Amino acid sequence: MGVDFSHITRRCERAVVTAYRELRDGGTEDLNAFMSCTALYRIHHPEASVSEARRLVAEWIDHHVVRGDTGPTDGCECP
């Protein structure tokens, strides 16, 4: 199935990374999955600009999905 992202402590980060992985596993094109995850992040953080959301989502996808890193990431201050 998919990769376990339970080690991610921020709820929004875990939601974004899990959604991206599931969308891609389901056949969604990369850009569409990325845009969906950017929208998801902005649901969690409506105060974030589109550019801020895109930057964070791209960093999280690169960190957790592309590189498979399990270490902490920069990002928002939420739990």
Secondary structure, DSSP 8 states (H G I E B T S, - for coil): -----TT---HHHHHHHHHHHHHHHTT--HHHHHHHHHHHHHHH-TTS-HHHHHHHHHHHIIIIIIS---S-----S--
